[in-house]
Amino acid sequence: MLPALAPFPKGLTQAALDTLMPMHVALDAAGRVRATGPTIGRIVEAPFGAPFFDLFAIRRPEGIGDPATLRARAGERLFLRSRGAEGTFRGVAVADAEGGTLVNLS
């Protein structure tokens, strides 16, 4: 399992995350969207506070359907389908120190 990250690594701003990972979705501990990268924000409407699992279905690995399980499976390759827009994505999630999760999609 990968070590937890700080809420955002020290010195790494939202603008830096947007540049490095334009397809990221940051979640709070309850699995609600707290930030998105600019590209994924144009592809999938992911409003602040929306539940991640209302926006995406994780197809593989099976059995990930809640924030706690997503955090427990951090570091595994994810295959997701958008529930509202056409598209499938690959991604990986990492846990942060505040109980949230950062999901980077491609």
N, C-alpha and C positions, 0 to 999 in steps of 0.2 A: 504494500500500500504506500502511496506517496505521502510525504509529510504535508500537513496543513499549511496553507499560506496565510499570511497576515491579511486583514480585510482587503487591502490592496498593498502589495509590497511597498515598503517605505520608499517614498520618492516617485512611485509609479502612480501617476494621476489617471483619471478617467480618459483624458485626452491621449495619454500614452497607450492605454489599453486599446482605445479606438484605432490608433495607428498600427499597433502590433497585431491586434486580433480584431479586425473589423466585423467578424461574424460571431462575437462572443455574446453570451447572455449571462448576466450576474443575477443570482438568486439569493433571497434572504433565507433564514432558517426554516421558514414555513413553505419555501418553494415558490415564492412570488417574485416576479421580475422586479429587480431594483435598478437595472441598467442594461442597455444593449449597445452593441457596436453599430456603426452607421450603416453598414451593408446589410446585416440581418434585419435591421430596423426598416429598410426599404423593401425587403423580400417578404417578411412576415410581420404583420401588425402585432407588436408585443407591447401593449401599454404598461406603464409603470403600475405595479401591483397585481397584474394578471397572473393567475396560477400557471406555472410552466407546463404542467401536465394537461391544461386546457388548450395549450398552444401546440404541443408536440406529443407524439406517441413514440415511445422507444420500442422499436421492433426487435432489436438484438442488442445486448443479451436480453433474453426473456426475463420477466419478473420484476422489472424496474418500473414502478408506477407511483412512487411517492418520494418525497425529498430525502427521507432517511435512507432508503434503499439506494438512491442515486449517490448519496455521499459515501455509503458503505462500499459501493462499487467504483469509487474514484480511481481513475487511471486506466480503466478498461475502455476499449474502443466501443463507441456507441453508433448505432444506426437508427436514425430518427426519421419520422415522417411529420410534416407540418399538417396540422388539422384544418387550418384555414386557407392556406395557399398551396399551390402545387409545388411539390418538391420533396426530395429526400435528402438527408444530410448525414454526414459522418461527423463524429465529434469525440471529445474526451472531456471529462469533468474532473475538477480538483476541488477539494474542500478548503474553505477558508477558516481562519481562527475564530470567527464570530458565529459559526454554525451555518454559514451560507455555502453556496457552491458557485463556481465559475465554470461555465460550459463553453468550450470553444468549438465552433462548428466549421465545416468546410463543405 
